[in-house]
Amino acid sequence: MSYLARRYLDAAIGIVQTHAVKRHAVDWTALRTEAYERNRNALTRSDTYETIRFVLTSLGDHHSGLLSPEMVSGLNRLTADDNPSPDGRVLSERLGYIRVPSFVSGNQQAVDLAATHLHRIVQAVEAQHPCGWIVDLQNDGGGNMWPMLAGLGPILGEGRLGAFIDPEGRQTTWSYASGAAREADQPRARVLGAGYRSQAATAPVAVLISRGTASSGEAVTIAFVGRPNTRSFGQPTRGLSTSNDQFLLSDGAIINLSVSVFADRNGHQYPSGIDPDERAVTSASAPIPSAATAWLRQQPACLAQ
């Protein structure tokens, strides 16, 4: 192994050993020895990539990964138009329906535009005076959670929505207020223009989840846990309910590392995904379970209409 490759690999392993959410469950002496053996002929930084990926896979969190400089550059160029678009409408039962897909971009302008688009969809649906809401996260496979939280903020309500909790129990909260989703006190996604005030935060909400709900989709699911008049329907989520931080390496590659577990607004942690309040089966022809609409129709806000 060249000196360059050795330094690069050591730096990568050091980051993982220091920050990984599963760092206390790893025999680092054995893993480092195996990594050196696998990397014994490496000469360049890029020669170490597969070994670094082996180290990340060995963590067993199923969520960490290595992004090459080319992949990082591609992700940073993604715009809101490169992602599937959310949509919303009012169903015949006078229920507001919002579908939230994945969103992937590290570009702040794209993040804020995506938050604004989803926020305005919620606003347009609310203008039709639904008595309750269906928030469909069944195909929200993750990406960037912040525009999802900012966009859905009028339904989620203002204040604390959840937290990241690391292996030492340190918490970093997520919250929503005035059109912005925040990590601790730092805005991560902000609606362009004024975030509107709504009555949706007190309306009943049915959240739809499935095995296709993963990562940031699971964060959004958890943000609804503990909200009054809220119930989830569907199937258990994927189980990637950990927060990933990005660590930049010397050649522009990034370690996308799981560093903490998602917790709801009441502090309950979800290390292995979320079970719905009520199991229900959906299909392409019937994506909304009848149990969800039946529950919403029974809520006082809808009975009064």
PERAKA-V124702 format. One record per residue. N is the residue number from 1. PSI is psi as a letter, one per 30 degrees, with the letter a starting at -180 (* if undefined). OMEGA is omega in degrees with one decimal (* if undefined). NEAR is the number of other C-alpha atoms within 10 Angstrom. Layout:
# PERAKA-V124702
N	PSI	OMEGA	NEAR
N	PSI	OMEGA	NEAR
This chain:
# PERAKA-V124702
1	k	178.1	17
2	l	178.2	14
3	e	179.7	11
4	e	-179.3	12
5	e	-179.9	20
6	e	179.1	19
7	e	-178.1	12
8	e	179.5	21
9	e	179.0	25
10	e	179.2	15
11	e	-179.8	14
12	e	179.9	23
13	e	178.4	18
14	e	177.6	12
15	e	-177.9	16
16	e	-178.6	24
17	e	-177.8	17
18	e	-166.8	11
19	f	-173.0	17
20	k	-179.8	23
21	f	179.7	24
22	g	-175.3	18
23	f	-178.0	15
24	f	-178.4	12
25	g	-173.6	10
26	k	170.0	14
27	j	-171.5	9
28	f	177.4	14
29	e	-179.8	9
30	e	-178.1	9
31	e	178.8	16
32	e	178.1	16
33	e	178.9	11
34	e	178.9	15
35	e	178.6	21
36	e	179.7	17
37	e	179.0	12
38	f	-172.5	16
39	g	-168.1	21
40	f	-178.6	14
41	g	-176.7	13
42	k	178.4	20
43	e	-175.9	15
44	l	176.9	15
45	e	-177.1	18
46	f	176.0	17
47	f	-177.3	15
48	f	-171.8	24
49	e	-177.9	20
50	e	177.6	14
51	e	177.0	20
52	e	177.5	24
53	e	175.3	16
54	e	178.7	17
55	e	-179.2	22
56	e	177.2	24
57	e	-178.8	14
58	f	177.6	14
59	e	179.6	21
60	g	178.2	12
61	f	177.0	20
62	g	-173.6	13
63	f	-177.7	18
64	l	179.0	26
65	l	177.6	19
66	k	176.7	21
67	k	177.2	18
68	l	177.0	17
69	e	179.0	16
70	e	178.6	10
71	e	178.6	14
72	e	179.9	17
73	e	179.5	14
74	e	179.5	12
75	e	-179.4	15
76	f	178.6	14
77	f	-178.3	13
78	k	177.9	17
79	l	176.3	19
80	e	-179.6	19
81	f	179.3	10
82	f	-177.9	12
83	l	174.0	15
84	k	-174.8	12
85	k	171.5	15
86	l	175.4	17
87	l	-179.4	16
88	l	178.9	21
89	l	173.9	18
90	k	179.1	21
91	l	-176.0	12
92	f	179.8	8
93	g	-176.2	14
94	h	177.1	17
95	k	175.0	25
96	k	-178.1	24
97	k	177.7	24
98	k	176.5	22
99	k	-177.8	19
100	j	177.2	24
101	a	175.2	21
102	l	171.7	22
103	k	-177.4	28
104	j	171.3	20
105	k	172.9	21
106	g	-178.1	18
107	k	-173.2	14
108	e	178.0	15
109	e	178.1	15
110	e	178.8	23
111	e	-178.3	26
112	e	176.8	21
113	e	178.6	20
114	e	177.2	29
115	e	-179.0	28
116	e	-179.3	26
117	e	179.8	19
118	e	179.0	26
119	e	-179.0	25
120	e	174.0	18
121	e	177.3	20
122	e	-179.1	25
123	e	-179.3	21
124	e	178.2	15
125	e	-179.3	19
126	f	178.7	24
127	f	178.3	11
128	g	171.5	13
129	h	174.4	14
130	l	178.5	22
131	f	178.8	24
132	l	-172.8	27
133	k	167.1	27
134	k	176.9	25
135	j	-172.8	21
136	j	179.0	26
137	g	-173.0	26
138	f	179.6	26
139	g	176.2	18
140	j	-176.5	25
141	g	173.1	23
142	a	-174.6	23
143	b	-177.8	18
144	j	-175.5	19
145	f	-167.7	23
146	e	177.0	28
147	f	176.2	28
148	e	-179.2	29
149	e	179.2	30
150	e	-179.5	32
151	e	-178.8	31
152	g	-175.9	28
153	e	179.8	30
154	f	178.2	25
155	e	-179.4	25
156	e	-175.3	26
157	l	-175.7	23
158	l	178.8	17
159	a	-178.1	16
160	k	179.0	20
161	f	-176.8	28
162	a	-177.9	27
163	l	165.6	28
164	k	178.1	25
165	k	-177.4	22
166	l	-175.3	20
167	f	177.5	15
168	g	177.2	8
169	g	177.6	10
170	k	-175.7	11
171	k	169.7	18
172	j	-172.1	16
173	l	166.4	21
174	k	-177.0	26
175	l	176.2	26
176	k	173.6	25
177	k	171.3	18
178	h	175.0	17
179	g	-178.1	26
180	k	171.1	26
181	k	-173.6	31
182	k	167.1	22
183	j	-167.2	18
184	b	179.6	15
185	g	-174.0	11
186	j	175.9	11
187	k	178.4	17
188	f	174.6	20
189	k	-176.0	29
190	k	175.9	28
191	k	178.7	24
192	k	-171.8	16
193	a	-176.5	8
194	k	170.2	11
195	k	-173.5	20
196	l	174.9	13
197	k	-175.3	15
198	l	173.2	15
199	f	-173.5	11
200	f	-176.4	23
201	f	178.9	18
202	f	-178.4	17
203	l	175.8	20
204	k	-177.7	26
205	k	170.0	30
206	k	-179.5	24
207	k	-179.1	24
208	k	-179.2	27
209	l	-178.6	30
210	a	174.0	26
211	f	177.9	17
212	f	177.2	18
213	j	-172.0	31
214	l	170.9	29
215	c	-179.5	27
216	f	173.2	26
217	e	176.0	30
218	e	175.6	29
219	e	178.9	33
220	e	175.8	26
221	e	-178.3	26
222	e	178.7	24
223	f	178.1	23
224	f	-179.7	24
225	k	-178.6	22
226	f	173.6	16
227	k	178.8	20
228	l	175.3	14
229	h	-176.6	15
230	k	178.8	20
231	k	-179.2	21
232	k	-176.4	24
233	k	176.0	25
234	b	-176.7	25
235	l	178.8	22
236	k	-179.1	20
237	l	-171.8	25
238	e	-178.5	20
239	g	175.4	20
240	h	-172.4	27
241	h	176.7	31
242	l	179.1	31
243	k	178.2	23
244	k	170.6	21
245	l	-179.0	16
246	k	-179.7	16
247	j	-175.2	17
248	k	175.4	16
249	l	-168.3	17
250	f	179.8	11
251	g	-179.6	11
252	f	173.3	15
253	l	-178.6	21
254	k	168.2	20
255	j	177.8	23
256	j	-163.6	19
257	k	173.6	23
258	k	-173.2	26
259	f	-178.0	23
260	l	-177.9	26
261	k	175.4	23
262	k	172.6	30
263	l	179.8	26
264	a	-175.0	24
265	f	177.5	21
266	g	175.3	13
267	f	179.0	16
268	k	-176.5	15
269	l	-178.4	20
270	i	-177.1	19
271	f	-173.8	15
272	g	178.6	16
273	a	-173.2	23
274	k	171.3	26
275	k	177.8	18
276	l	173.9	19
277	e	-179.8	15
278	k	177.3	14
279	k	178.9	15
280	k	-179.7	18
281	k	176.1	14
282	l	178.5	17
283	l	178.6	8
284	e	-179.5	6
285	f	179.8	6
286	i	-173.8	9
287	f	-179.4	13
288	j	-178.8	21
289	k	-178.9	16
290	f	179.5	14
291	e	-179.6	16
292	e	-179.9	21
293	e	178.4	17
294	e	179.4	11
295	e	-179.4	14
296	e	-179.3	26
297	f	-179.8	20
298	f	-178.3	12
299	k	-175.8	16
300	e	-178.5	13
301	e	-179.4	15
302	e	177.1	18
303	f	-177.0	10
304	f	-176.6	9
305	*	*	9
